[in-house]
């Protein structure tokens, strides 16, 4: 099953950050709320087009509120490392990508 939820590693204002991102369609389950959802313990069916509830929860709780459901590495991203007044990272580009550019 393909997920439409991603963890992005981004550099913003010189700092490396993690960002949770939802790329689901407006009618996806994570963007659907049952009628009267504010008073419910369980969500199913209802009106679509809301912001992704998982994205909202991560935004409100911050990364300290996110726990892993398994032990291990989610993903590894190759980076270049340099030192200039501190350690700097940038995306690693393969030799093939250099040739294509």
C-alpha positions in Angstrom: 0.0 0.0 0.0 1.5 3.3 -1.1 1.5 6.0 1.6 0.8 9.7 0.9 2.5 10.8 4.1 6.1 11.7 4.1 8.9 12.9 6.5 10.9 15.6 4.7 14.4 16.5 5.8 14.7 20.2 4.9 17.2 23.0 5.5 15.4 26.1 6.6 17.4 29.3 7.6 20.5 27.2 7.9 19.0 24.6 10.2 18.3 20.9 9.4 14.7 20.1 10.3 12.2 17.3 9.9 8.8 18.1 8.4 5.7 15.8 8.2 3.9 16.2 4.9 0.6 14.9 3.6 0.2 14.6 -0.2 -3.2 12.8 0.0 -6.2 13.9 -2.0 -8.9 16.0 -0.5 -11.2 13.0 -0.1 -8.6 10.8 1.6 -9.5 9.2 5.0 -7.0 11.5 6.8 -8.8 14.6 5.4 -12.3 13.3 6.2 -14.3 14.1 9.4 -17.6 12.6 10.4 -20.4 15.0 10.9 -20.3 16.2 14.5 -16.6 15.0 14.8 -15.8 17.5 17.5 -17.9 15.4 19.9 -16.8 11.9 18.7 -14.2 9.4 19.9 -14.1 7.5 16.6 -13.9 8.9 13.1 -15.3 7.2 10.0 -17.1 8.5 6.9 -18.5 12.1 6.8 -17.3 15.3 5.1 -14.0 15.5 3.2 -11.7 18.4 2.4 -10.3 19.1 5.9 -6.6 19.4 6.6 -4.8 16.1 7.2 -5.4 15.2 10.9 -2.0 13.5 11.2 -0.3 16.7 9.8 -2.2 18.8 12.4 -1.3 16.5 15.2 2.4 16.5 14.4 2.3 20.3 14.0 0.7 20.7 17.4 2.7 18.1 19.3 6.1 18.7 17.6 8.5 16.0 17.0 8.8 15.2 20.7 5.2 13.9 20.5 5.9 11.5 17.7 6.9 7.9 18.5 8.3 5.2 16.3 6.2 2.1 15.7 9.3 0.0 15.1 13.0 0.0 15.8 15.3 0.8 12.8 16.1 3.3 10.1 13.2 4.8 8.2 15.3 6.0 5.3 18.9 7.0 4.6 19.7 10.0 2.4 23.2 10.5 1.0 24.7 13.9 1.7 27.9 15.8 1.2 29.6 17.1 4.3 31.8 20.3 4.5 33.1 22.4 7.3 33.0 26.2 7.2 32.3 27.7 10.6 30.5 24.4 11.5 29.4 21.2 9.8 27.4 21.8 6.7 25.3 19.3 4.7 24.1 19.4 1.1 22.4 16.8 -1.1 24.9 14.3 -2.6 24.6 14.2 -6.4 25.6 11.0 -8.2 28.1 11.1 -11.1 25.2 10.2 -13.5 23.2 13.2 -12.2 26.2 15.5 -12.7 26.6 14.2 -16.3 22.9 14.8 -17.0 22.9 18.4 -15.7 
